[in-house]
C-alpha cells in the first residue's frame, strides 16, 4: 500500500514507529514480552491519536481552542515482531484512516494498554496529504496508561518559541509543563515524570550520632544548589531529614524516568564505580584485611592497586558479592579466577616513571594539566593576604617573605617578578583554615597551604615556596602558626620539602573532587536541569539546545547522594575533608557567581589570561603551555559559535 493512498471516501496514511521493548532493555524482566503479547490477544493495544496544529476541535466546550483529535490507530504486528534479547530496536507499522480536517499533525497522544513500559524512539509519517513527511523524535519511556492521569503527548520535531507556537497546540504545551512540575507532594514513583526541587537533607542519618549532618541549602548559613525531589518520607527522629535507602535500593532511587541510565550505561557506571568503591559494599570485607584498610601503610600498598588488585578469599563473601551486584558488573570487576579485583588503570605518569610523581617538575605540571588545573592564579600581591574575618581567625596573612624565595628569582626582585607576571600561587589557605582544627581532631591531619611558583624562561613552572599553616593552638582568634618550606634536594630538608608537596597535593586533590568536580560541575547543574524541564517546553529551542548536555546528570547525582557524598560515604572516608565535606563546599559556594564560570572570564579573573584582540579567542595566556586553557578555549569557541548561530 502506498503512503497517502486514497480510496473511495477516505485517505489512508501509513506510519512507522520505532521503539525498544522493556524485555530488551531490562534483563531482570524477561516476562514483560510474554505478558505484553497476552494483552495484545485480549485486545489491549498501543494506540496513537494525532492532534491537529491547523484545525480546531469545534466540539469542545472549553473556551480555549484545541487542535482537533484524529481517529486512534493501533500498532500492528506486535505479536509477530520478534525482538532478540539484545539491545535493539523494533519497528512497527501503523495505519491511519486520515481525517482531512487534521491537516498538519503537530502532536500525538499515545496510550499504552500493555503490561509493561517501552522506550518510544520515533514516529514517522511519510506522506501526510498537503504536507509530506512529518517526523516525531520522542526518546521517552511510555508506561502503561493506568500509571498516568493524562495520556502521554509527543510533539513534532520542530522548535517554537512560546509566541510562535501554533495556537491550537498551546493548551497541550502548557498541560505538559504542569505535569512535569507535579504538585509538590507525596513520594514520587518510577513512572512519574516530575521535576521538582529539594534541599540536600538526605545525606545524614539522625539515628547514628556520627552520621548527623546539617541540612544543606535553603539558608544563609548553608547555601547550596537544589537537588531533585524524591518525596521519600522523613526520618522519625528528625522530620527535616529525608529517610535514606540501602545501597541496592539506591539503584532505584527516584529520578524522572527519562533521566535514568539505559541498561548499558548503568552497567558501565556500576563497573567503573565498583572498581573504586568496592570495599565500601560489604562491611565484612574489613575483617578479612589488615587493620588499616582505610590507609596505605607503604608505597607498595599503592602500587598493589596497579599490580593485581585487592585479594578476596573464595567462599561465602564472594558468593554474597555475586548475589548483590548485576552479573555483567561482577564479571567486569572480579578476575576470572575469582580471587581478586581486576587491576586498577595505571596512571600514565607511573607507567613512564615510578618516581616521577615526587619531582618538582611533575608537581608544578599537574597544576596546569593534572586533576585540578582550575585553582592556580597569578600572584598579584606579595606577601599573599587573607580575606578571612580577622575577628574570628586573627591574622591569616602569609608569612612568606622575600628572603624565602629570592634565590629562585633569576637575580630579580620580587616586585620585578610581580610586574613581569611570572609569580603564581596555588592558594588552599582561606577555604580550609576554618576547618583545619576540626579535621585535625580526627585521625586525619592537614595544613592550610599556599604554594608559590615561578614561571621559568622555558615556559614551565617551578615551585619555590610552600607555606603550611595551622590555627593557633590556644585560640583560633590568635591567627595562624605557619612554616615556610623551600626546595631542597639533600638531607632532612629534602624530606620536609617532599612532605610539604604531599600536603599540597592532598589539598589540591580534595578541592578538585569536592569543589571543582562535585560542586562546580555536578551540583550546580542539577537545578538548571530541573528548571529547564519545568519552564521550557520540549518545543522550545533552548530546551532542544540544552537537553543533550544534561544527559545522565540527575541519575549520577542521585547515586552520589547515596554512596559518595553522604555521611560515612566514599568521599568522607577517602578525602581529608571527612565529615565536613559538604558543609565546607557549602561555605565555598557562597562565593560562586554564575557569569564568572564562563571560561574566558574565569581565566582573566585568575590572572591566567589577559584580553587581547589580536590573540586567538581574544585572550593571551600568561602561560602558553596551559593545556586546560588551550584546549578549553578551543571547545569554548566552538560552542559559542554554534550557540550564537542557533540563537
Secondary structure in CASP SS format (residue, H / E / C, confidence):
PFRMAT SS
TARGET T0000
AUTHOR 0000-0000-0000
METHOD secondary structure of the structure
MODEL  1
X C 1.00
X C 1.00
X C 1.00
X C 1.00
X E 1.00
X E 1.00
X E 1.00
X C 1.00
X C 1.00
X E 1.00
X E 1.00
X E 1.00
X E 1.00
X E 1.00
X E 1.00
X E 1.00
X E 1.00
X E 1.00
X E 1.00
X E 1.00
X E 1.00
X H 1.00
X H 1.00
X H 1.00
X H 1.00
X C 1.00
X C 1.00
X C 1.00
X C 1.00
X C 1.00
X H 1.00
X H 1.00
X H 1.00
X H 1.00
X H 1.00
X H 1.00
X H 1.00
X H 1.00
X H 1.00
X H 1.00
X H 1.00
X C 1.00
X C 1.00
X C 1.00
X C 1.00
X E 1.00
X E 1.00
X E 1.00
X E 1.00
X E 1.00
X E 1.00
X E 1.00
X E 1.00
X E 1.00
X E 1.00
X E 1.00
X C 1.00
X C 1.00
X C 1.00
X C 1.00
X C 1.00
X C 1.00
X C 1.00
X C 1.00
X C 1.00
X C 1.00
X E 1.00
X E 1.00
X E 1.00
X C 1.00
X C 1.00
X C 1.00
X E 1.00
X E 1.00
X C 1.00
X C 1.00
X C 1.00
X C 1.00
X C 1.00
X C 1.00
X C 1.00
X C 1.00
X C 1.00
X C 1.00
X C 1.00
X C 1.00
X C 1.00
X C 1.00
X C 1.00
X E 1.00
X E 1.00
X E 1.00
X E 1.00
X E 1.00
X E 1.00
X E 1.00
X E 1.00
X E 1.00
X C 1.00
X H 1.00
X H 1.00
X H 1.00
X C 1.00
X C 1.00
X E 1.00
X E 1.00
X E 1.00
X E 1.00
X E 1.00
X E 1.00
X E 1.00
X E 1.00
X C 1.00
X C 1.00
X C 1.00
X C 1.00
X C 1.00
X E 1.00
X E 1.00
X E 1.00
X E 1.00
X E 1.00
X E 1.00
X E 1.00
X E 1.00
X E 1.00
X E 1.00
X E 1.00
X C 1.00
X C 1.00
X C 1.00
X E 1.00
X E 1.00
X E 1.00
X E 1.00
X E 1.00
X E 1.00
X E 1.00
X E 1.00
X E 1.00
X E 1.00
X E 1.00
X C 1.00
X C 1.00
X H 1.00
X H 1.00
X H 1.00
X C 1.00
X C 1.00
X C 1.00
X C 1.00
X E 1.00
X E 1.00
X E 1.00
X E 1.00
X C 1.00
X C 1.00
X C 1.00
X C 1.00
X C 1.00
X C 1.00
X H 1.00
X H 1.00
X H 1.00
X C 1.00
X C 1.00
X H 1.00
X H 1.00
X H 1.00
X H 1.00
X H 1.00
X H 1.00
X H 1.00
X H 1.00
X H 1.00
X H 1.00
X H 1.00
X H 1.00
X H 1.00
X H 1.00
X H 1.00
X C 1.00
X C 1.00
X C 1.00
X C 1.00
X C 1.00
X C 1.00
X C 1.00
X C 1.00
X C 1.00
X C 1.00
X C 1.00
X C 1.00
X C 1.00
X C 1.00
X C 1.00
X E 1.00
X E 1.00
X C 1.00
X E 1.00
X C 1.00
X C 1.00
X C 1.00
X C 1.00
X C 1.00
X C 1.00
X C 1.00
X C 1.00
X H 1.00
X H 1.00
X H 1.00
X C 1.00
X C 1.00
X C 1.00
X C 1.00
X E 1.00
X C 1.00
X C 1.00
X C 1.00
X C 1.00
X C 1.00
X C 1.00
X C 1.00
X C 1.00
X C 1.00
X C 1.00
X E 1.00
X E 1.00
X C 1.00
X C 1.00
X C 1.00
X C 1.00
X C 1.00
X E 1.00
X C 1.00
X C 1.00
X C 1.00
X C 1.00
X C 1.00
X C 1.00
X C 1.00
X E 1.00
X C 1.00
X C 1.00
X C 1.00
X C 1.00
X H 1.00
X H 1.00
X H 1.00
X H 1.00
X C 1.00
X C 1.00
X C 1.00
X C 1.00
X C 1.00
X C 1.00
X H 1.00
X H 1.00
X H 1.00
X C 1.00
X C 1.00
X C 1.00
X H 1.00
X H 1.00
X H 1.00
X H 1.00
X H 1.00
X H 1.00
X H 1.00
X H 1.00
X H 1.00
X H 1.00
X H 1.00
X H 1.00
X H 1.00
X H 1.00
X H 1.00
X H 1.00
X H 1.00
X H 1.00
X C 1.00
X C 1.00
X C 1.00
X H 1.00
X H 1.00
X H 1.00
X H 1.00
X C 1.00
X C 1.00
X C 1.00
X C 1.00
X C 1.00
X C 1.00
X C 1.00
X C 1.00
X C 1.00
X C 1.00
X C 1.00
X H 1.00
X H 1.00
X H 1.00
X H 1.00
X H 1.00
X H 1.00
X H 1.00
X H 1.00
X H 1.00
X C 1.00
X C 1.00
X C 1.00
X E 1.00
X C 1.00
X C 1.00
X C 1.00
X C 1.00
X H 1.00
X H 1.00
X H 1.00
X H 1.00
X H 1.00
X H 1.00
X H 1.00
X H 1.00
X H 1.00
X C 1.00
X C 1.00
X H 1.00
X H 1.00
X H 1.00
X H 1.00
X H 1.00
X H 1.00
X H 1.00
X E 1.00
X C 1.00
X C 1.00
X C 1.00
X C 1.00
X C 1.00
X E 1.00
X E 1.00
X C 1.00
X C 1.00
X C 1.00
X C 1.00
X C 1.00
X C 1.00
X H 1.00
X H 1.00
X H 1.00
X H 1.00
X H 1.00
X C 1.00
X C 1.00
X C 1.00
X H 1.00
X H 1.00
X H 1.00
X C 1.00
X H 1.00
X H 1.00
X H 1.00
X H 1.00
X H 1.00
X H 1.00
X H 1.00
X H 1.00
X H 1.00
X H 1.00
X C 1.00
X C 1.00
X C 1.00
X C 1.00
X C 1.00
X C 1.00
X C 1.00
X E 1.00
X E 1.00
X C 1.00
X C 1.00
X C 1.00
X C 1.00
X C 1.00
X C 1.00
X C 1.00
X C 1.00
X C 1.00
X C 1.00
X C 1.00
X H 1.00
X H 1.00
X H 1.00
X H 1.00
X C 1.00
X C 1.00
X C 1.00
X C 1.00
X C 1.00
X C 1.00
X C 1.00
X C 1.00
X H 1.00
X H 1.00
X H 1.00
X H 1.00
X H 1.00
X H 1.00
X H 1.00
X C 1.00
X C 1.00
X C 1.00
X C 1.00
X C 1.00
X H 1.00
X H 1.00
X H 1.00
X H 1.00
X H 1.00
X H 1.00
X C 1.00
X C 1.00
X C 1.00
X E 1.00
X E 1.00
X E 1.00
X E 1.00
X E 1.00
X E 1.00
X C 1.00
X H 1.00
X H 1.00
X H 1.00
X H 1.00
X H 1.00
X H 1.00
X H 1.00
X H 1.00
X H 1.00
X H 1.00
X H 1.00
X C 1.00
X C 1.00
X C 1.00
X C 1.00
X C 1.00
X C 1.00
X C 1.00
X E 1.00
X E 1.00
X E 1.00
X E 1.00
X E 1.00
X E 1.00
X E 1.00
X E 1.00
X C 1.00
X C 1.00
X C 1.00
X C 1.00
X C 1.00
X E 1.00
X E 1.00
X E 1.00
X E 1.00
X E 1.00
X E 1.00
X E 1.00
X E 1.00
X E 1.00
X E 1.00
X E 1.00
X C 1.00
X C 1.00
X C 1.00
X C 1.00
X H 1.00
X H 1.00
X H 1.00
X C 1.00
X E 1.00
X E 1.00
X E 1.00
X E 1.00
X E 1.00
X E 1.00
X C 1.00
X C 1.00
X C 1.00
X C 1.00
X C 1.00
X H 1.00
X H 1.00
X H 1.00
X H 1.00
X H 1.00
X H 1.00
X H 1.00
X H 1.00
X H 1.00
X H 1.00
X H 1.00
X H 1.00
X H 1.00
X H 1.00
X H 1.00
X H 1.00
X H 1.00
X H 1.00
X H 1.00
X H 1.00
X H 1.00
X H 1.00
X H 1.00
X H 1.00
X H 1.00
X H 1.00
X H 1.00
X H 1.00
X H 1.00
X H 1.00
X H 1.00
X H 1.00
X H 1.00
X H 1.00
X H 1.00
X H 1.00
X H 1.00
X H 1.00
X H 1.00
X H 1.00
X H 1.00
X H 1.00
X H 1.00
X H 1.00
X H 1.00
X C 1.00
X C 1.00
X C 1.00
X C 1.00
X C 1.00
X H 1.00
X H 1.00
X H 1.00
X H 1.00
X H 1.00
X H 1.00
X H 1.00
X H 1.00
X H 1.00
X H 1.00
X C 1.00
X C 1.00
X H 1.00
X H 1.00
X H 1.00
X H 1.00
X H 1.00
X H 1.00
X H 1.00
X H 1.00
X H 1.00
X H 1.00
X H 1.00
X C 1.00
X C 1.00
X C 1.00
X C 1.00
X C 1.00
X C 1.00
X H 1.00
X H 1.00
X H 1.00
X H 1.00
X H 1.00
X C 1.00
X C 1.00
X C 1.00
X H 1.00
X H 1.00
X H 1.00
X H 1.00
X H 1.00
X H 1.00
X H 1.00
X H 1.00
X H 1.00
X H 1.00
X H 1.00
X H 1.00
X C 1.00
X C 1.00
X C 1.00
X C 1.00
X H 1.00
X H 1.00
X H 1.00
X H 1.00
X C 1.00
X H 1.00
X H 1.00
X H 1.00
X H 1.00
X H 1.00
X H 1.00
X H 1.00
X C 1.00
X C 1.00
X C 1.00
X E 1.00
X E 1.00
X E 1.00
X C 1.00
X C 1.00
X C 1.00
X C 1.00
X H 1.00
X H 1.00
X H 1.00
X E 1.00
X E 1.00
X E 1.00
X C 1.00
X C 1.00
X C 1.00
X C 1.00
X C 1.00
X H 1.00
X H 1.00
X H 1.00
X H 1.00
X H 1.00
X H 1.00
X H 1.00
X H 1.00
X H 1.00
X H 1.00
X H 1.00
X H 1.00
X H 1.00
X H 1.00
X H 1.00
X H 1.00
X H 1.00
X H 1.00
X H 1.00
X H 1.00
X C 1.00
END
